[in-house]
Every structure is written in C-alpha cells, then in structure tokens.
C-alpha cells in the first residue's frame, strides 16, 4: 500500500535462547560493543592534533531480568557452577522480533557465564511481582541484521 506508514521496531517483542531452549525474560540490557581509541601524535607533526586509531574491542556485561516462580532456581544453580578456572559457559542468542515473530536483529553472545545473580527487592507495601536478574560476562558479541 502506498499510504502505509513504516514505524521503528518495537523493543518489547524479543526472545532469549541458550542451550537450544527458549528462556523467558522481561528485560535485556548491555548489548554493547565498543572499540577503544588509541591516541597517537608524532612529536614533529606540523598539526597540533592527536591521531585516533582503533584499538582493543570491549564488550559490556549483559543483564537479563525475569519474574521468579516457585521452585525455579536455574540462575542460582548456574552461578553455583562457577568455580576458579572452571566455568559452565553458554552461548546465547538474543533476537528482536517483528510482528510475525521473525528475527529482525540477532545478537549472538559467545561463552557467557553468570558473574552476578540478584534477587528481588522486597517491600512490605509493594504490589509488583518478584524479579530476579543475572549479569553475564562473555567473550564476544556478534550482531546479525536480517
């Protein structure tokens, strides 16, 4: 249709998979990859400027949040597997989905492991549900655009 408007992609429709199974989360943050700049200037350069060159790549930890359920201690059990030099690493696939449930963008996370699991904030006057979060360290992130 010629008059049909095109809108930006909504952030609320996404999926998280690890180990071949889909895991439900309410929030994903930290999908960040950056290249650190190296500043260099030769002493006899006629320009009073610093040249910036690409250096080491750096990735942020990823935080996943989800509602807690009775008897579900999977994230804490995964954290308990972390011991000195022995880590159960998992590859993750995080996909932003369109209205037909097809991936529009996919972030592939390599060798992730939990470095922090946080329980809910408890409040006697609260009326929201309990949310736990896991912070994942990882060895790389690759973005695939469909």
C-alpha positions in Angstrom: 0.0 0.0 0.0 1.3 3.4 -1.0 0.0 5.2 2.1 1.1 2.6 4.7 3.4 4.2 7.3 6.5 2.4 8.4 7.4 2.6 12.1 10.5 1.8 14.0 10.9 -1.7 15.5 9.3 -2.1 19.0 11.6 -3.3 21.8 9.0 -5.4 23.7 9.0 -8.4 21.4 12.2 -10.4 21.8 13.5 -13.9 22.6 16.4 -15.3 24.5 17.8 -18.8 23.8 20.6 -20.8 25.4 21.4 -24.4 25.1 18.7 -24.9 22.5 15.9 -23.8 24.8 14.0 -20.5 24.9 14.0 -18.8 28.2 11.5 -16.0 29.1 12.9 -12.7 30.3 11.2 -9.3 30.8 14.3 -7.2 30.1 17.7 -7.4 28.4 20.3 -4.7 28.7 24.0 -4.3 28.0 24.1 -5.3 24.3 27.1 -3.1 23.9 30.3 -3.5 21.9 32.9 -0.7 21.6 36.3 -0.2 20.1 38.7 1.7 22.3 40.6 4.6 20.7 44.4 4.8 20.8 45.6 8.4 20.6 48.9 9.0 18.9 50.9 12.0 17.9 54.3 12.3 16.4 56.5 15.0 18.0 57.5 16.6 14.7 53.9 16.6 13.3 53.0 20.0 11.9 49.4 19.6 13.1 48.6 20.2 16.7 46.2 17.3 16.7 46.2 13.8 18.0 45.5 10.9 15.6 43.0 8.4 16.8 43.3 4.8 15.8 41.2 1.7 16.6 42.5 -0.3 19.5 41.1 -3.2 21.6 37.5 -4.2 21.5 35.5 -4.2 24.7 32.1 -5.7 25.5 29.8 -4.8 28.4 28.2 -7.4 30.7 24.7 -8.3 29.7 21.9 -8.1 32.3 18.8 -10.3 32.0 15.7 -9.9 34.2 12.7 -12.2 34.7 9.9 -12.9 37.1 10.5 -15.5 39.8 8.5 -18.7 40.0 8.2 -21.3 42.8 10.8 -24.0 42.5 12.8 -22.2 39.8 16.4 -21.9 40.9 18.1 -22.3 37.5 20.0 -19.0 37.6 21.3 -19.6 41.1 22.2 -23.2 40.2 24.2 -21.9 37.2 26.0 -19.4 39.4 27.0 -22.2 41.7 28.8 -24.0 38.9 31.3 -21.1 38.7 34.5 -22.1 40.4 38.1 -21.0 40.0 39.1 -21.8 36.4 36.0 -24.0 35.9 33.0 -22.2 34.4 30.0 -23.6 32.7 29.8 -21.3 29.6 26.8 -21.0 27.4 26.3 -19.4 24.0 23.2 -17.1 23.9 21.1 -15.9 21.1 19.0 -12.7 21.7 16.6 -11.8 18.9 14.5 -8.7 18.4 11.3 -10.0 16.7 8.9 -8.4 14.2 5.1 -8.7 14.3 5.3 -12.1 12.5 7.7 -13.4 15.3 10.7 -13.4 12.9 14.1 -12.1 13.9 14.9 -8.6 12.7 18.2 -8.3 14.6 20.0 -11.1 16.4 22.8 -10.8 18.9 25.0 -13.9 19.3 26.7 -14.0 22.6 29.8 -16.2 22.9 30.8 -18.2 26.1 28.6 -16.4 28.6 28.7 -17.2 32.3 26.9 -15.7 35.3 29.0 -13.3 37.3 26.1 -12.0 39.4 22.6 -13.2 40.3 20.4 -10.7 42.1 17.1 -11.5 43.9 14.1 -9.2 44.1 13.8 -6.0 46.2 11.4 -6.9 49.0 8.9 -4.3 50.1 6.1 -4.8 52.6 3.9 -2.2 50.8 4.7 -3.3 47.3 2.3 -4.8 44.8 4.6 -5.8 42.0 5.9 -9.3 41.2 9.3 -10.6 42.3 12.0 -10.1 39.6 15.4 -11.7 39.6 18.3 -10.6 37.4 21.5 -12.3 36.2 24.6 -10.4 35.0 26.6 -12.3 32.3 30.2 -11.9 31.5 31.0 -13.1 28.0 33.8 -13.4 25.4 32.1 -11.5 22.5 29.0 -10.3 20.7 28.1 -10.6 17.1 25.2 -8.6 15.6 23.3 -10.1 12.7 20.7 -7.9 10.8 18.1 -9.8 8.9 
